[in-house]
């Protein structure tokens, strides 16, 4: 471990930061090749997307190619995160569909995997289903936490999520972004494909103005981030050869993004121009309901070097 702050052995549910790790199992199953997933679609199956038209269209296209319908997805529905997409639906008097759900790409990846493995689609979200068992195995191998020690719970979209120490989440992302070059294994090859797909298509990982997308864009793919609900953030860089895992105790994504930028600055991984481009995340202004600026978040952290 290069540096830390707080309790790096603290266990937390990693929520949606698990998605790029889970996606490795999808690719290992052969689903991406069998159903011709594009790089953008590989990025989408790792996403917590904003429900913008491009996200919905990509999800719809993949769903149709898989021969599925909306009722097959177990994620439920919610309004798009993107304000413009949300307002457009309301203006048209249209309800959101499962494809607007931020996890719809992940669920389509799971369904593609079930089809590739010739196992039942029904129950694909249950911990005992072969899809979830293989995803658990991939997360276990990448994190170094034995599968029988990975506590699972049901995430907001209805599928398992995992609890592990933050240090192991960072190790998982390091293994994911920089798999041993000598290890020509299906897991290593899948991780490389996923990483490269996100570098090429960061928009499909999150969306316009979102931290995960902006960090990849601003650093030209040197750094990739994946948020998780309730203040989880994992970041990784193949070029730098290390990874970062953060958890904000109060669950604030604003705060964990601010901390994430500050950590990269302290690690000297952002130029002054890149830091300026991320200023809205580093020191976000706070507004009241009248639209008046009433303060801002400032990260007050200092990394302990190992």
Secondary structure as GFF3:
##gff-version 3
##sequence-region A 1 306
A	DSSP	beta_strand	3	4	.	.	.	ID=ss1
A	DSSP	beta_strand	11	13	.	.	.	ID=ss2
A	DSSP	three_ten_helix	15	18	.	.	.	ID=ss3
A	DSSP	alpha_helix	19	28	.	.	.	ID=ss4
A	DSSP	alpha_helix	31	34	.	.	.	ID=ss5
A	DSSP	alpha_helix	39	44	.	.	.	ID=ss6
A	DSSP	alpha_helix	53	65	.	.	.	ID=ss7
A	DSSP	three_ten_helix	70	72	.	.	.	ID=ss8
A	DSSP	alpha_helix	83	92	.	.	.	ID=ss9
A	DSSP	three_ten_helix	98	100	.	.	.	ID=ss10
A	DSSP	alpha_helix	104	117	.	.	.	ID=ss11
A	DSSP	alpha_helix	130	143	.	.	.	ID=ss12
A	DSSP	three_ten_helix	147	149	.	.	.	ID=ss13
A	DSSP	beta_strand	151	154	.	.	.	ID=ss14
A	DSSP	beta_strand	160	165	.	.	.	ID=ss15
A	DSSP	alpha_helix	166	177	.	.	.	ID=ss16
A	DSSP	alpha_helix	186	200	.	.	.	ID=ss17
A	DSSP	three_ten_helix	202	205	.	.	.	ID=ss18
A	DSSP	alpha_helix	211	218	.	.	.	ID=ss19
A	DSSP	beta_strand	224	228	.	.	.	ID=ss20
A	DSSP	beta_strand	232	237	.	.	.	ID=ss21
A	DSSP	beta_strand	242	247	.	.	.	ID=ss22
A	DSSP	alpha_helix	253	266	.	.	.	ID=ss23
A	DSSP	alpha_helix	272	277	.	.	.	ID=ss24
A	DSSP	alpha_helix	279	282	.	.	.	ID=ss25
A	DSSP	beta_strand	285	287	.	.	.	ID=ss26
A	DSSP	beta_strand	293	296	.	.	.	ID=ss27
A	DSSP	beta_strand	304	305	.	.	.	ID=ss28
###
